[in-house]
């Protein structure tokens, strides 16, 4: 009678909840219905698990009632095991994509459920609990070791799955800006680590009150060995709270390296360069050193172009040509609606040795690199405009004069004196 009543109640409750989830997907997007729809979208994919999950829970209550009043629980445990087996089978086939997790559920979880359903699990636990293992001065039972391993793997998988789903849910919230989203992600990850660590310690049989004794040792460890890790973590929280940087900012570090902030983690930030490299920057660097944030509050950037023209160039004509050429680029800010100081301009920078140095300034949205590459386009456009108008770009000339030295006259050879005639005897 208890089994039949439990099955009917489980079917009724699961049907009602399934109807509510189906209705939440068709609700209008306003007020409280919007909240219902969001909650329903989270639980809608698992609606097929409602009947076996509710049935297993109610059968657990029925086991306690049957044991207290009738002293016979084998039938209720058998039905509860059937519900649990069905629940694990559905999870393994429809929600688990890892081959290792599927193997664990099929090779470990399902046999445990079968042993429980046939009322053999309690006797087996008693046998394993009587086997004591020693490792030095540490003693533990075989049952405690198996329980810690099994529930540790389950908690690790559930925590990893919760982390992935939670991050996806937070990242898809359009109402949150990038900085708030990263702060929520970091808080969610920390909360998961704390909760699942406490659960694992409880499953392992470690008294949580004993951890207070090690509080001083942990503090000393943070002061010495874990100082950098703690500093980077706290720096990351401070960065998110003061919003000095945000995802998508173009940041130039003190040593000259630069890139787009792609990710802000618990320990470090990742800057992605335009040549496909990732720069791992500890969070502490953004607190203790200076850096340049190019695009945090204003995406507009000003860039210069320098070149020289010959001294005989008509500069008034040249400046008109340059302003027109630069303004014709689609990514350069120009037009009457643009402030005067942000319009393309050309001016004399200095008088150089070989010609007049010209400075061209322009404003654009974003950084002149990656997908923009405006500066390279403008250089080619300016060069072509100068060629079309006959304007010369000078380059240094060097005149080398080679002087030939005249050869010195050859020295005259002296004639040998004539021989004197011999004296006559």
GICORMO-V885518 format. One record per backbone hydrogen bond with DSSP energy under -1.0 kcal/mol. CO is the residue of the C=O (numbers start at 0). NH is the residue of the N-H. Records with the same first field share a line. If there is no record, write none. Layout:
# GICORMO-V885518
CO: NH / NH
This chain:
# GICORMO-V885518
0: 4
1: 5
2: 6
3: 7
4: 8
5: 9
6: 10
7: 11
8: 12
9: 13
10: 14
11: 15
12: 16
13: 17
14: 18
15: 19
16: 20
17: 21
18: 22
19: 23
27: 29
29: 32
30: 34
31: 35
32: 36
33: 37
34: 38
35: 39
36: 40
37: 41
38: 42
39: 43
43: 46
45: 48
46: 49
48: 52
49: 53
50: 54
51: 55
52: 56
53: 57
54: 58
55: 59
56: 60
57: 61
58: 62
59: 63
60: 64
61: 65
62: 66
63: 67
64: 68
65: 69 / 70
72: 76
73: 77
74: 78
75: 79
76: 80
77: 81
78: 82
79: 83
80: 84
81: 85
82: 86
83: 87
84: 88
85: 89
86: 90
87: 91
88: 92
89: 93
90: 94 / 95
97: 101
98: 102
99: 103
100: 104
101: 105
102: 106
103: 107 / 108
104: 109
107: 111
108: 112
109: 113
110: 114
111: 115
112: 116
113: 117
114: 119 / 120
115: 118
119: 123
120: 124
121: 125
122: 126
123: 127
124: 128
127: 142
130: 141
132: 139
134: 137
137: 134
139: 132
140: 144
141: 145
142: 146
143: 147
144: 148
145: 149
146: 150
147: 151
148: 152
149: 153
150: 154
151: 155
152: 156
153: 157
154: 158
155: 159
156: 160
157: 161
158: 162
159: 163
160: 164
161: 165
162: 166
163: 167
164: 168
165: 169
166: 170
167: 171
169: 172
172: 175
176: 180
177: 181
178: 182
179: 183
180: 184
181: 185
182: 186
183: 187
184: 188
185: 189
186: 190
187: 191
188: 192
189: 193
190: 194
191: 195
192: 196
193: 197
194: 198
195: 199
196: 200
197: 201
198: 202
199: 203
200: 205
201: 204
206: 209
207: 210
208: 211
211: 214
213: 217
214: 218
215: 219
216: 220
217: 221
218: 222
219: 223
220: 225
225: 229
226: 230
227: 231
228: 232
229: 233
230: 234
231: 235
232: 236
233: 237
234: 238
235: 239
236: 240
237: 241
238: 242
245: 248
248: 260
249: 293
250: 258
251: 291
252: 255
256: 252
258: 250
259: 271
260: 247
262: 269
266: 282
267: 264
268: 280
269: 261 / 262
270: 278
271: 259
272: 275
276: 272
278: 270
280: 268
281: 284
282: 285
283: 286 / 287
284: 288
291: 251
298: 365
300: 363
302: 361
304: 359
306: 357
308: 355
309: 312
312: 314
313: 317
314: 318
315: 319
316: 320
317: 321
318: 322
319: 323
320: 324
321: 325
322: 326
325: 328
328: 331
334: 337
338: 341
339: 342
344: 360
346: 358
349: 356
354: 351
355: 308
356: 348 / 349
357: 306
358: 346
359: 304
360: 344
361: 302
362: 332
363: 300
366: 368
368: 371
373: 377
374: 378
375: 379
376: 380
377: 381
378: 382
379: 383
380: 384
381: 385
382: 386
383: 387
384: 388
385: 390
386: 389
391: 309
